[in-house]
């Protein structure tokens, strides 16, 4: 579930962590451009083969997409199933869909990027600092000794563990091998 807070979209079940705006935009544009191409099965027993069975059923791969307006009134609702990606040139992607209250499944044309995994939605760019601005990093964890990383004065110097003086082997490899920008 995504929720709008001011100008940003967040994941309430993930501590109101910000959502990647381009991911949300891609999904909404894909939804508006989706076109029903062909009716498929209306047999409820066959819906799981297309991935459009009941999304609340344990083991289901279906995703319920609900767009809510003011006072939480549904604007659009769609059960989204399996995608069919075509590798031939100029052949559009297709996806199986159905309306939640109906048994009729449809093959729809278009790209609808609906992902149930919240990790694919979160904005992972927490802080983006230029490498040359970071001189020292102090990591404090409950019940663990303090870890301090420092950089020399040279522009090409990498962050190195300075405290503890003799770090465990995994920290020597990890912090000296990765680029400084990804170690913060």
N, C-alpha and C positions, 0 to 999 in steps of 0.2 A: 504494500500500500504506500502510495506517495501522497504527501500533503503539502499544500502551499503555505508558506510562512512569509508574508510580505512579498518580496520579489523573488524569493528562492523556493525551490522544491526540496523537500527533505523526506527521509525515511523515518517515520515515528518509531518503528520497532527497532531501530538501530541508533537510538539516542538523538534523533533529529539530525542525523548526519546529512550533509548536502548531497543532492543528486546531480549527476553530470547533465547539464542542460542540453547538450547535443544529443544525448541518448534519449531523453524525453521528447525532444523535437523530432527525432527520427521516427519514434514510435507513433506520435500523433500524425505526422505527415503520411506515414505508411498506412495508418488507419483510414485517413480521408481519401487516399488514392486506391484503396482496395476495391476490386470489382469482382462480383460473383460471376463465375464462368459456366459452371455446370453443377446441376444437382447431383448429389451422391446418395448414399443410403439414408433411409429414414427409420431403419430398424435399430432400435436402442441397443440390441445385443451386439451390433456390429460397429458401434461408434468408437470403441476402444481401438479398433484396427486403424482408424484415421487419427487417433489421438484427441478426439473431441468428446470423450465420455464425460461423466460427472467429475469436475475438477476436485471436489471434496472427497471423492472415493480414495481410500488408501491405495497407493501404487499408481495412481493416475498420472499421466504426463501432460494432461490438458491444463491450460491456463485460462482463468476467467479474467477478462479485461473489462473493467467497469470504469467509465468516465462519469464522474458525479459533478453536478452543477450546484447552484445555490440551494441551501437547505438539504444537501445530500440527495437531491433528486437525480436519478440516472439520466444521462444524456445519451450514452451508448453502452451496450453490453454485448459481449461476444465471447464465446468459448473458442479458443485458438488451439489448433492441433499441430500435426506434423507439417513440416515445410518440405517442399520439393524444389531443390535447387537444380537448375539446368546449367550444364556446362557448355552447351552450344551457344554460338553467338546470336545475339538479338532474340533470345527466347527468355521471356520474363519468368521470375520465380512464381511459384504457386504455393498455396497453403490451404489446409482444410480448416473450415470454420463452421460454427452453427450458433444460432441464437439460444440462450440458456433455457428459455421456456419451450423450445421446439425440438423435435427429434430429427428434423431434416438437416443433414450435413451438406455442405457446399464445398466445391473446389473454387477458391478465389485466386485471382491473379494480382500480384503485387508483392512487395516486400514489407512484411510486418515484423519488426524486431521486438518481440515480446519475450523477455527473459525473466524467469521466476527467481533466479539467483540474485539476492540483493548485492552481492559483491560486484556484479557487473554494472550496477547502477551508481555506486558511490563514486564521488569525486575523490580520487586518490592523491591529488596534488595538494598536500597539506601545506607545505611551505616550499618555495622555490627560490633558494638563495644562490647567488653566483658563488662559484667555488672559491674564488680568491677572497671573499668576505668572511669565510669561516676560518677562524684561527684556533678555537678551542671548543670542545663539546664535553659536557659533563652529564653522565647518565647515572641517575639515582633510582634504585629499585628497592622496594621494601624487603628487608631480610637479606640483601645482597651487598657486597662491597661496592663502593663507588668506582665507576669506570670513567677515566678521563682520557680524551683523545686530544692531541695537539698537533699543530702544523709548524714547521720551521718557517724561517723568514723568506725563503726563496719562493718565486711565483709557481714553480712546478712541484714544490714539496707536497707530499701526500699526508693525510691524517694518519697518525700513529698512536698506539696505546702508550700513554705515559704513566698512568696509574691504573693498575698495579705495575710495579717496575718489571716484574717477570710474569706477563699475562699467560693464561693457558694457551695451548697451541691453537685451538679453534679461533680465539680472538686475534692472534697474530695473523693468521691466514685471512680471516674475514675482513678485518679493517685495513690491511695493507694491500689486499688484492682488489677490492672494489674501489671504483672511483669515489672521490670525496663527496660528490653531489648525492650519491645514493646512500652514503653511510650516515647521513644526518637524519 
